[in-house]
Amino acid sequence: MVDVANPFWSTYLQANNAYTWANGDVYEINAQDDVEGAATGASFSGIGVSNQPHQFLLNKVQWLYNRISGISTGLHGLQNLTFGSGNFIVPAGITALLVIGWGYGGQGGYSTGGYITGGGGGGGAGCFIDVLTVTPAQSIAWSVGGGGSAFGPDTATSGGPGNAAGFTQGLGGYGGAAGGAAIVFPGTGGEFGRTILDTGGHQFAIGGEGGASFGCGHSHFTWFGGGASNGQNGIYPGQGGGGGVGGGAGGAGGPGMIVVIY
């Protein structure tokens, strides 16, 4: 861990910039602190500090750090699990796994020809991050498919498909969810398709951008100015596909994936 400095604009966290983090540490709040309303001696894991997102984040980061450094030392291996299912067998000498998983991004909505309308973007997938205490030779079930991804107790659902456009614009797909893990990130919904009118009275259709998932932003939009255009495919894990315009197809969502680090 590195020393965490207090942001210049923040009065929430008063960091001791000369302090070096050690395993098991918590970030102490001054007993006289009246911004947080913290009880005397309270820390991020104590009472009186449930109203600031900075504290949630640092507490979770510290928790992950403690779990990894306290159970295993050094990086031994990394595996990417893609479409399919099976059982992950914990290698010899490994007692903790850092696991990151994404569901599939939602498919972008297509556009029916003859209308200057844009399909909705597919939703971004949910994502989970967790540290699992394991034993060598332990078997852990995993799966990555259209409905989502799972590794043991941790799950991330895929984003919803964008809606097709015809006479009206297509709505974006819903974002996926995640559960079971220490840290979960819901995917964002896809954007809706839209039509714009320039100053010269010309109409242009824009396909909705695909939703974002943890670690990636929205996929690029597609626009129509006189011909069919397909939506952009999701590039990164869990990224939603863009909506098509002018009769074009929606882009495919980004792949589902589980990354296991040990």
MOZI-V193952 format. One record per backbone hydrogen bond with DSSP energy under -0.5 kcal/mol. CO is the residue of the C=O (numbers start at 0). NH is the residue of the N-H. E is the energy in kcal/mol with one decimal. If there is no record, write none. Layout:
BEGIN
<<CO | NH | E> <CO | NH | E>>
END
This chain:
BEGIN
<<2 | 4 | -0.7> <6 | 9 | -1.8> <11 | 13 | -0.5> <12 | 14 | -0.8> <14 | 16 | -1.0> <15 | 18 | -2.0> <21 | 24 | -2.1> <25 | 27 | -0.8> <26 | 43 | -0.6> <29 | 32 | -1.8> <38 | 41 | -2.3> <41 | 28 | -1.7> <42 | 45 | -1.7> <46 | 38 | -0.6> <48 | 51 | -0.6> <51 | 54 | -0.7> <51 | 55 | -1.3> <52 | 56 | -2.3> <53 | 57 | -2.4> <54 | 58 | -2.3> <55 | 59 | -2.1> <56 | 60 | -2.6> <57 | 61 | -2.5> <58 | 62 | -2.1> <59 | 63 | -2.5> <60 | 64 | -2.5> <61 | 65 | -2.7> <62 | 66 | -2.3> <63 | 67 | -2.5> <64 | 68 | -2.6> <65 | 69 | -1.9> <66 | 70 | -0.7> <67 | 70 | -0.7> <67 | 71 | -2.3> <73 | 75 | -0.6> <76 | 261 | -2.6> <78 | 80 | -0.6> <78 | 259 | -2.9> <79 | 81 | -0.6> <80 | 257 | -2.1> <83 | 143 | -3.2> <85 | 141 | -2.5> <86 | 88 | -0.6> <87 | 89 | -0.6> <87 | 139 | -2.4> <89 | 136 | -2.8> <90 | 93 | -1.5> <94 | 133 | -1.8> <96 | 98 | -0.6> <96 | 131 | -2.5> <97 | 260 | -3.0> <98 | 129 | -2.3> <99 | 258 | -3.4> <100 | 127 | -2.1> <101 | 256 | -1.7> <103 | 158 | -2.5> <105 | 240 | -3.0> <106 | 161 | -3.3> <108 | 243 | -2.8> <109 | 164 | -2.6> <111 | 114 | -1.1> <114 | 116 | -1.5> <116 | 245 | -1.1> <117 | 169 | -2.5> <118 | 207 | -3.0> <119 | 108 | -3.6> <120 | 172 | -2.9> <121 | 210 | -3.7> <122 | 105 | -3.1> <123 | 175 | -3.3> <125 | 102 | -1.7> <126 | 184 | -3.0> <127 | 100 | -2.2> <128 | 182 | -2.0> <129 | 98 | -3.0> <131 | 96 | -2.0> <131 | 133 | -0.5> <134 | 137 | -2.1> <137 | 89 | -2.7> <137 | 139 | -0.5> <139 | 87 | -3.4> <140 | 151 | -2.8> <141 | 85 | -2.1> <142 | 149 | -2.6> <143 | 83 | -2.6> <144 | 103 | -0.5> <144 | 147 | -0.9> <146 | 157 | -1.4> <147 | 144 | -2.3> <148 | 155 | -2.5> <149 | 142 | -2.2> <150 | 153 | -2.1> <153 | 150 | -2.3> <154 | 178 | -2.2> <155 | 148 | -3.0> <156 | 125 | -2.5> <159 | 122 | -3.2> <162 | 119 | -2.6> <164 | 111 | -3.0> <167 | 165 | -1.8> <169 | 192 | -2.7> <170 | 162 | -3.2> <172 | 189 | -2.6> <173 | 159 | -3.3> <175 | 186 | -2.6> <176 | 156 | -3.0> <178 | 154 | -2.6> <182 | 128 | -2.7> <184 | 126 | -2.4> <187 | 123 | -3.1> <190 | 120 | -3.0> <193 | 205 | -3.1> <195 | 203 | -2.4> <197 | 200 | -1.9> <201 | 197 | -2.4> <203 | 195 | -3.1> <204 | 223 | -3.0> <205 | 193 | -2.4> <206 | 221 | -0.5> <207 | 242 | -2.6> <208 | 190 | -2.7> <209 | 218 | -1.0> <210 | 239 | -2.8> <211 | 187 | -2.5> <212 | 215 | -2.3> <219 | 231 | -0.6> <221 | 206 | -3.9> <223 | 204 | -1.2> <228 | 244 | -2.6> <231 | 241 | -3.1> <235 | 238 | -2.1> <237 | 124 | -2.5> <238 | 253 | -4.3> <240 | 121 | -3.1> <241 | 250 | -3.1> <243 | 118 | -3.1> <244 | 228 | -2.3> <244 | 247 | -1.4> <247 | 110 | -2.5> <248 | 230 | -3.0> <250 | 107 | -3.2> <251 | 233 | -3.7> <253 | 104 | -2.7> <254 | 237 | -1.3> <256 | 101 | -3.1> <257 | 80 | -3.4> <257 | 259 | -0.5> <258 | 99 | -2.3> <258 | 260 | -0.5> <259 | 78 | -2.3> <260 | 97 | -2.9>>
END
